[in-house]
Amino acid sequence: MPSPKSDSFDVLIFKDGRVLERYSIPLRLNGRSVGRVWSFRDVTARRRAEFVQEAVYRISHTAHTADTLLQLLRAIHEIVGELMPAKNFYVSLYNAENDRLEFPIS
């Protein structure tokens, strides 16, 4: 609990994925603390957008630093798995010689 004389700020993360910022400041009347003013802001969409942007950056960075295609594809799979369930996320490559799709990672 914040001190009656100080401002406070914290972040609430709910099990359903929502993220709220919580601000609190003292309410003063005639120089005396008589309560607190609470403010809540839903930042779920902003947090999600920041997370996706960071994932895109990491994929881009890996595309420039991976030594092999397989290393790149595994990194992409891992990054996507942090954004959503990726158990059924596949990358296929077209093999023109055999006219087939190949799945280099599973």
MDAnalysis code that builds the backbone (N, CA, C; Angstrom):
import MDAnalysis as mda
import numpy as np

u = mda.Universe.empty(318, n_residues=106, atom_resindex=np.repeat(np.arange(106), 3), trajectory=True)
u.add_TopologyAttr("name", ["N", "CA", "C"] * 106)
u.add_TopologyAttr("resid", np.arange(1, 107))
u.add_TopologyAttr("resname", ["MET", "PRO", "SER", "PRO", "LYS", "SER", "ASP", "SER", "PHE", "ASP", "VAL", "LEU", "ILE", "PHE", "LYS", "ASP", "GLY", "ARG", "VAL", "LEU", "GLU", "ARG", "TYR", "SER", "ILE", "PRO", "LEU", "ARG", "LEU", "ASN", "GLY", "ARG", "SER", "VAL", "GLY", "ARG", "VAL", "TRP", "SER", "PHE", "ARG", "ASP", "VAL", "THR", "ALA", "ARG", "ARG", "ARG", "ALA", "GLU", "PHE", "VAL", "GLN", "GLU", "ALA", "VAL", "TYR", "ARG", "ILE", "SER", "HIS", "THR", "ALA", "HIS", "THR", "ALA", "ASP", "THR", "LEU", "LEU", "GLN", "LEU", "LEU", "ARG", "ALA", "ILE", "HIS", "GLU", "ILE", "VAL", "GLY", "GLU", "LEU", "MET", "PRO", "ALA", "LYS", "ASN", "PHE", "TYR", "VAL", "SER", "LEU", "TYR", "ASN", "ALA", "GLU", "ASN", "ASP", "ARG", "LEU", "GLU", "PHE", "PRO", "ILE", "SER"])
u.atoms.positions = np.array([
    [0.850, -1.183, 0.000],
    [0.000, 0.000, 0.000],
    [0.892, 1.241, 0.000],
    [0.591, 2.207, -0.849],
    [1.422, 3.403, -0.901],
    [1.293, 4.237, 0.371],
    [2.334, 4.987, 0.632],
    [2.302, 5.914, 1.757],
    [1.223, 6.955, 1.498],
    [0.503, 7.403, 2.533],
    [-0.576, 8.374, 2.329],
    [-0.114, 9.674, 1.673],
    [1.164, 9.990, 1.756],
    [1.663, 11.249, 1.212],
    [2.336, 11.113, -0.149],
    [2.482, 9.907, -0.672],
    [3.235, 9.729, -1.914],
    [2.349, 9.265, -3.075],
    [2.815, 9.561, -4.276],
    [2.184, 9.046, -5.493],
    [2.612, 7.597, -5.662],
    [1.838, 6.836, -6.395],
    [2.243, 5.459, -6.688],
    [1.856, 5.095, -8.114],
    [2.581, 4.130, -8.650],
    [2.326, 3.615, -9.987],
    [2.698, 2.149, -9.987],
    [1.867, 1.316, -10.607],
    [2.226, -0.077, -10.831],
    [1.441, -0.621, -12.005],
    [1.802, -1.809, -12.414],
    [1.191, -2.467, -13.570],
    [0.510, -3.733, -13.078],
    [-0.736, -3.920, -13.498],
    [-1.513, -5.109, -13.135],
    [-1.642, -5.985, -14.368],
    [-1.220, -7.232, -14.259],
    [-1.321, -8.181, -15.366],
    [-2.308, -9.263, -14.946],
    [-3.394, -9.368, -15.699],
    [-4.453, -10.320, -15.370],
    [-4.232, -11.650, -16.084],
    [-4.801, -12.702, -15.539],
    [-4.664, -14.039, -16.126],
    [-5.200, -14.103, -17.553],
    [-6.212, -13.277, -17.867],
    [-6.794, -13.302, -19.212],
    [-5.977, -12.493, -20.220],
    [-4.822, -11.953, -19.803],
    [-3.942, -11.240, -20.725],
    [-4.063, -9.724, -20.680],
    [-5.098, -9.203, -20.038],
    [-5.239, -7.747, -19.955],
    [-4.138, -7.151, -19.087],
    [-3.708, -5.939, -19.458],
    [-2.678, -5.233, -18.705],
    [-3.201, -3.835, -18.396],
    [-3.210, -3.495, -17.111],
    [-3.657, -2.170, -16.685],
    [-2.525, -1.460, -15.958],
    [-2.395, -0.151, -16.219],
    [-1.516, 0.685, -15.423],
    [-2.371, 1.334, -14.344],
    [-1.855, 1.366, -13.131],
    [-2.605, 1.918, -12.006],
    [-1.800, 3.067, -11.390],
    [-2.414, 4.243, -11.367],
    [-1.807, 5.424, -10.764],
    [-2.624, 5.806, -9.540],
    [-1.943, 6.333, -8.540],
    [-2.635, 6.790, -7.345],
    [-1.908, 8.024, -6.803],
    [-2.696, 9.042, -6.444],
    [-2.133, 10.250, -5.834],
    [-2.960, 10.603, -4.609],
    [-2.327, 11.248, -3.645],
    [-3.083, 11.638, -2.446],
    [-4.108, 12.724, -2.783],
    [-5.236, 12.681, -2.132],
    [-6.252, 13.723, -2.223],
    [-6.135, 14.560, -0.953],
    [-5.839, 15.838, -1.152],
    [-5.627, 16.716, 0.005],
    [-6.736, 17.755, 0.086],
    [-7.097, 18.059, 1.285],
    [-8.094, 19.091, 1.557],
    [-7.541, 19.949, 2.690],
    [-7.346, 21.224, 2.384],
    [-6.753, 22.139, 3.374],
    [-5.403, 21.635, 3.878],
    [-4.586, 21.108, 2.941],
    [-3.248, 20.645, 3.302],
    [-3.212, 19.316, 4.027],
    [-4.348, 18.698, 4.203],
    [-4.438, 17.430, 4.924],
    [-4.832, 16.309, 3.972],
    [-4.200, 15.161, 4.088],
    [-4.539, 14.002, 3.266],
    [-5.870, 13.433, 3.731],
    [-6.850, 13.370, 2.795],
    [-8.172, 12.858, 3.160],
    [-8.568, 11.622, 2.350],
    [-7.693, 11.206, 1.448],
    [-7.999, 10.041, 0.629],
    [-7.011, 9.907, -0.505],
    [-7.381, 9.079, -1.471],
    [-6.524, 8.861, -2.641],
    [-7.385, 8.904, -3.887],
    [-6.776, 9.343, -4.974],
    [-7.412, 9.323, -6.287],
    [-6.710, 8.227, -7.091],
    [-7.495, 7.292, -7.582],
    [-6.959, 6.170, -8.356],
    [-7.331, 6.333, -9.817],
    [-6.405, 6.001, -10.676],
    [-6.641, 6.060, -12.118],
    [-6.124, 4.761, -12.731],
    [-6.940, 4.158, -13.577],
    [-6.559, 2.916, -14.246],
    [-6.592, 3.145, -15.750],
    [-5.578, 2.626, -16.454],
    [-5.550, 2.750, -17.913],
    [-5.256, 1.379, -18.511],
    [-6.108, 0.952, -19.442],
    [-5.923, -0.327, -20.120],
    [-4.865, -0.137, -21.209],
    [-3.725, -0.801, -21.044],
    [-2.622, -0.688, -22.010],
    [-2.368, -2.022, -22.719],
    [-3.372, -2.882, -22.711],
    [-3.228, -4.212, -23.296],
    [-2.820, -4.139, -24.768],
    [-3.527, -3.341, -25.557],
    [-3.237, -3.260, -26.995],
    [-1.852, -2.687, -27.246],
    [-1.483, -1.664, -26.489],
    [-0.154, -1.068, -26.665],
    [0.941, -2.070, -26.317],
    [0.770, -2.781, -25.217],
    [1.766, -3.785, -24.818],
    [1.897, -4.889, -25.869],
    [0.763, -5.322, -26.396],
    [0.783, -6.379, -27.420],
    [1.493, -5.884, -28.672],
    [1.209, -4.655, -29.096],
    [1.858, -4.080, -30.278],
    [3.372, -3.974, -30.072],
    [3.791, -3.598, -28.877],
    [5.223, -3.508, -28.579],
    [5.872, -4.888, -28.641],
    [5.168, -5.902, -28.146],
    [5.675, -7.268, -28.149],
    [5.830, -7.786, -29.579],
    [4.822, -7.509, -30.427],
    [4.876, -7.926, -31.830],
    [5.997, -7.191, -32.557],
    [6.134, -5.893, -32.307],
    [7.192, -5.112, -32.941],
    [8.570, -5.666, -32.572],
    [8.751, -6.016, -31.316],
    [10.025, -6.593, -30.882],
    [10.277, -7.937, -31.575],
    [9.235, -8.734, -31.742],
    [9.382, -10.028, -32.421],
    [9.794, -9.825, -33.880],
    [9.182, -8.854, -34.547],
    [9.539, -8.572, -35.945],
    [10.990, -8.115, -36.033],
    [11.415, -7.283, -35.104],
    [12.805, -6.842, -35.068],
    [13.740, -8.039, -34.893],
    [13.408, -8.941, -33.973],
    [14.256, -10.110, -33.736],
    [14.333, -11.013, -34.960],
    [13.216, -11.170, -35.668],
    [13.228, -11.976, -36.897],
    [14.117, -11.306, -37.941],
    [13.985, -10.003, -38.093],
    [14.809, -9.260, -39.053],
    [16.291, -9.387, -38.709],
    [16.608, -9.226, -37.435],
    [18.004, -9.342, -37.008],
    [18.539, -10.747, -37.300],
    [17.739, -11.759, -36.988],
    [18.157, -13.140, -37.220],
    [18.336, -13.418, -38.709],
    [17.499, -12.810, -39.544],
    [17.623, -12.994, -40.992],
    [18.982, -12.504, -41.497],
    [19.542, -11.527, -40.806],
    [20.836, -10.992, -41.217],
    [22.020, -11.699, -40.553],
    [21.761, -12.442, -39.488],
    [22.869, -13.046, -38.748],
    [22.895, -14.575, -38.779],
    [21.823, -15.198, -39.207],
    [21.781, -16.667, -39.223],
    [22.778, -17.203, -40.244],
    [23.455, -18.262, -39.860],
    [24.438, -18.874, -40.757],
    [23.795, -19.784, -41.793],
    [22.644, -20.365, -41.452],
    [21.987, -21.287, -42.374],
    [20.488, -20.986, -42.409],
    [19.858, -21.452, -43.468],
    [18.410, -21.303, -43.573],
    [17.713, -22.044, -42.439],
    [18.198, -23.209, -42.105],
    [17.584, -23.984, -41.028],
    [17.674, -23.238, -39.692],
    [18.795, -22.587, -39.432],
    [18.951, -21.794, -38.206],
    [17.933, -20.646, -38.190],
    [17.754, -19.999, -39.333],
    [16.782, -18.911, -39.439],
    [15.364, -19.427, -39.190],
    [14.995, -20.524, -39.822],
    [13.638, -21.055, -39.677],
    [13.352, -21.489, -38.244],
    [14.340, -22.087, -37.591],
    [14.147, -22.489, -36.186],
    [13.953, -21.261, -35.302],
    [14.713, -20.196, -35.560],
    [14.569, -18.966, -34.770],
    [13.192, -18.352, -34.994],
    [12.734, -18.319, -36.233],
    [11.402, -17.779, -36.533],
    [10.341, -18.587, -35.804],
    [10.464, -19.886, -35.829],
    [9.504, -20.758, -35.139],
    [9.485, -20.444, -33.643],
    [10.634, -20.274, -33.050],
    [10.717, -19.970, -31.620],
    [10.090, -18.610, -31.302],
    [10.379, -17.612, -32.133],
    [9.853, -16.260, -31.902],
    [8.332, -16.244, -32.049],
    [7.836, -16.882, -33.093],
    [6.382, -16.953, -33.291],
    [5.735, -17.691, -32.116],
    [6.421, -18.704, -31.590],
    [5.910, -19.451, -30.445],
    [5.774, -18.611, -29.189],
    [6.505, -17.506, -29.112],
    [6.367, -16.597, -27.974],
    [5.141, -15.700, -28.135],
    [4.673, -15.529, -29.371],
    [3.518, -14.681, -29.646],
    [2.201, -15.439, -29.556],
    [2.241, -16.713, -29.915],
    [1.016, -17.522, -29.973],
    [1.408, -18.997, -29.933],
    [0.467, -19.867, -29.678],
    [0.786, -21.294, -29.748],
    [1.254, -21.635, -31.161],
    [2.430, -22.255, -31.268],
    [3.010, -22.515, -32.586],
    [3.233, -24.006, -32.838],
    [2.516, -24.837, -32.120],
    [2.684, -26.283, -32.295],
    [2.405, -26.687, -33.747],
    [1.415, -26.054, -34.361],
    [1.058, -26.382, -35.747],
    [1.520, -25.298, -36.719],
    [2.624, -24.646, -36.420],
    [3.202, -23.623, -37.282],
    [4.293, -24.280, -38.125],
    [4.121, -24.252, -39.425],
    [5.072, -24.902, -40.314],
    [5.560, -23.924, -41.374],
    [6.769, -24.159, -41.824],
    [7.323, -23.429, -42.965],
    [7.614, -24.477, -44.023],
    [7.161, -24.211, -45.232],
    [7.452, -25.158, -46.308],
    [8.281, -24.458, -47.373],
    [9.120, -25.234, -48.006],
    [9.937, -24.742, -49.110],
    [9.577, -25.540, -50.354],
    [9.477, -24.842, -51.462],
    [9.145, -25.521, -52.719],
    [10.424, -26.001, -53.378],
    [10.477, -27.302, -53.653],
    [11.605, -27.904, -54.362],
    [11.191, -28.059, -55.813],
    [11.715, -27.183, -56.668],
    [11.324, -27.168, -58.081],
    [11.784, -28.430, -58.803],
    [12.925, -28.994, -58.416],
    [13.438, -30.201, -59.079],
    [12.472, -31.366, -58.934],
    [11.893, -31.501, -57.760],
    [10.980, -32.614, -57.474],
    [9.516, -32.207, -57.537],
    [9.256, -30.905, -57.741],
    [7.898, -30.363, -57.724],
    [7.179, -30.769, -56.448],
    [7.860, -30.535, -55.295],
    [7.326, -30.928, -53.996],
    [7.533, -29.807, -52.970],
    [6.680, -29.828, -51.962],
    [6.889, -28.970, -50.809],
    [7.676, -29.743, -49.776],
    [8.672, -29.103, -49.178],
    [9.466, -29.720, -48.144],
    [9.303, -28.941, -46.850],
    [9.315, -29.649, -45.756],
    [9.153, -29.045, -44.437],
    [10.460, -29.244, -43.662],
    [11.345, -28.253, -43.689],
    [12.672, -28.431, -43.088],
    [12.674, -28.517, -41.569],
    [11.652, -27.965, -40.913],
    [11.563, -28.095, -39.453],
    [10.178, -28.626, -39.114],
    [10.123, -29.327, -37.989],
    [8.808, -29.835, -37.562],
    [8.647, -29.702, -36.082],
])
